Structures are given as structure tokens and as C-alpha cells.
Amino acid sequence: FMRRMVRILKTTGEHKKLVYTELENKQHWWWDTNHPNDGGAVNDDQIRDFVSSCFDQKRNQNHEENPVRITVINPASIGPINGFRVLQQLTSYRLSTLYAELYAEINNQTRGWLIKTSNVARFSMGIGGKGIQYRLN
């Protein structure tokens, strides 16, 4: 499954920070790396460094600075990203993408979202605590 996910991510251009490592002579899930019960797959240096870096990052919730891009195979596997979430696919378990960008103001009055989707039947947009669902035809 992970090899397939890495292959798919590489085709989307979303792999700039992707790191995939397989340790030699280890099964899919192991518990003993150097000595019995040392935590194995969930307690090695690479995993600890990655988890620490995730906790250290500040989440950017400002939609105006960064467009949102969501790429999923199973919408149930991921929650909202900056307020956007893919709810349903046109074809199940196929790659789906949602791209949303806040476009510039016109005459300091008009603001709106540019939203592009691929293989998305429904998505939700929850900006400012208000959730709205959209069905695409």
C-alpha cells in the first residue's frame, strides 16, 4: 500500500518533502530493533524526529497566503485542510483532487474562491467556523 501511495504522490507533484524508507531485513511491522521491546517501527530516530517536527510547525490558517490543494484516494482517510474537505468521489478509490484559491479583490469589494476539482462529487468548505457542503453536477 505504501509503495502505491508514494507512486501516486510522485505523479501529482506533491512529493517535494516526501521521504519513504524501507529498512532491510524488517517485516512490515516490527517491535524489536536493537533489543527486545524497544518500540521498533514506532520508536526509531527517524520517526521521532518526524513527529517532533510536526508538533513544532505552526499551522497556517490564512487562506489568502496559500492556495489549498487536497489529493486523496479515499476521502474518509483525511480530514479538512484549511477548511476544505473532499466528501464524495465520482469514482471510488481513484485519485481525486481539490484546488481552492482565494482570488484578489476587485475595486476593494469583490472576493471569491477559484475552485477546481477532479473526480470530486461533493466537497465541504468550512471557513470561519461555518460549514457548507457542495454537490457538483
C-alpha positions as CSV (number, residue, x, y, z in Angstrom):
1,F,0.0,0.0,0.0
2,M,2.7,2.5,0.9
3,R,4.7,1.9,-2.3
4,R,1.5,2.6,-4.2
5,M,0.9,5.8,-2.2
6,V,4.4,7.0,-2.9
7,R,4.0,6.3,-6.6
8,I,0.7,8.2,-6.7
9,L,2.1,11.2,-4.8
10,K,5.0,11.4,-7.2
11,T,2.6,11.8,-10.1
12,T,0.8,14.7,-8.5
13,G,3.8,16.9,-7.9
14,E,3.0,16.9,-4.1
15,H,6.2,15.0,-3.2
16,K,8.7,17.7,-2.6
17,K,9.0,16.8,1.1
18,L,8.2,13.1,0.7
19,V,10.6,10.7,2.4
20,Y,10.0,6.9,2.1
21,T,12.3,4.4,3.8
22,E,12.2,0.6,3.9
23,L,14.6,-0.9,6.3
24,E,16.4,-4.0,5.2
25,N,15.5,-7.3,6.9
26,K,12.5,-5.9,8.6
27,Q,8.9,-7.1,8.2
28,H,6.0,-4.6,7.5
29,W,5.6,-4.1,11.3
30,W,8.3,-4.9,13.8
31,W,8.8,-4.2,17.5
32,D,12.4,-5.1,18.2
33,T,15.1,-3.0,16.5
34,N,18.2,-3.3,18.7
35,H,16.8,-5.1,21.7
36,P,13.5,-6.7,22.8
37,N,10.6,-4.3,23.2
38,D,12.4,-1.2,22.2
39,G,9.5,0.1,20.2
40,G,10.7,-0.8,16.7
41,A,8.8,0.8,13.9
42,V,7.2,3.5,16.0
43,N,10.2,4.5,18.1
44,D,13.2,4.8,15.8
45,D,15.1,8.1,15.4
46,Q,13.6,8.9,12.0
47,I,10.0,8.6,13.3
48,R,10.7,10.5,16.5
49,D,12.4,13.4,14.5
50,F,9.4,13.5,12.1
51,V,6.8,13.6,14.8
52,S,8.7,16.3,16.7
53,S,9.0,18.4,13.5
54,C,5.2,18.1,13.0
55,F,4.5,19.3,16.6
56,D,6.9,22.2,16.1
57,Q,5.3,23.5,12.9
58,K,2.8,26.3,13.1
59,R,-0.3,25.6,11.0
60,N,-1.0,28.3,8.5
61,Q,-4.8,29.0,8.6
62,N,-4.6,32.1,6.4
63,H,-6.2,31.1,3.1
64,E,-5.0,34.3,1.4
65,E,-1.4,33.3,1.6
66,N,-1.5,29.7,0.4
67,P,-3.9,28.0,-2.0
68,V,-5.3,24.7,-0.8
69,R,-4.6,21.5,-2.7
70,I,-6.1,18.2,-1.5
71,T,-5.2,14.9,-3.2
72,V,-6.9,11.8,-1.9
73,I,-7.7,8.2,-2.9
74,N,-10.2,7.7,0.0
75,P,-11.9,10.8,1.3
76,A,-12.5,9.1,4.7
77,S,-8.7,8.9,5.2
78,I,-8.2,12.7,5.6
79,G,-10.0,15.5,7.5
80,P,-10.4,19.1,6.4
81,I,-7.4,21.1,5.2
82,N,-7.7,24.8,5.8
83,G,-11.5,24.4,5.9
84,F,-11.9,22.3,2.7
85,R,-12.7,18.6,2.6
86,V,-13.5,16.1,-0.2
87,L,-16.7,14.3,0.9
88,Q,-17.5,12.0,-2.1
89,Q,-15.8,10.8,-5.2
90,L,-17.3,10.3,-8.7
91,T,-15.3,7.1,-9.0
92,S,-14.5,5.4,-5.7
93,Y,-10.8,4.8,-4.8
94,R,-9.5,6.7,-7.7
95,L,-7.3,9.8,-7.3
96,S,-9.3,12.9,-6.5
97,T,-8.0,16.5,-6.3
98,L,-9.5,19.7,-5.0
99,Y,-7.7,23.0,-5.6
100,A,-9.0,26.2,-4.0
101,E,-7.5,29.7,-4.2
102,L,-8.9,33.0,-2.9
103,Y,-8.8,35.4,-5.8
104,A,-7.9,39.1,-5.5
105,E,-10.3,41.8,-4.6
106,I,-11.8,43.9,-7.5
107,N,-12.3,47.6,-6.6
108,N,-11.8,46.6,-3.0
109,Q,-15.2,45.0,-2.9
110,T,-15.4,41.6,-4.6
111,R,-13.7,38.5,-3.2
112,G,-14.3,34.9,-4.2
113,W,-12.8,31.4,-4.5
114,L,-11.4,29.8,-7.6
115,I,-12.2,26.1,-7.0
116,K,-11.1,23.3,-9.4
117,T,-11.8,19.6,-8.8
118,S,-11.1,16.3,-10.4
119,N,-13.1,13.1,-9.6
120,V,-15.0,15.0,-6.8
121,A,-18.8,14.6,-6.5
122,R,-19.2,16.6,-3.2
123,F,-16.9,18.7,-1.0
124,S,-17.3,20.9,2.0
125,M,-16.0,24.3,2.7
126,G,-15.8,25.5,6.4
127,I,-14.4,29.0,6.6
128,G,-14.7,30.9,9.9
129,G,-16.5,28.0,11.7
130,K,-19.3,27.8,9.2
131,G,-19.5,24.6,7.2
132,I,-21.1,24.5,3.7
133,Q,-21.5,21.4,1.5
134,Y,-21.4,21.5,-2.3
135,R,-22.6,18.9,-4.7
136,L,-21.0,19.0,-8.2
137,N,-23.1,18.2,-11.3
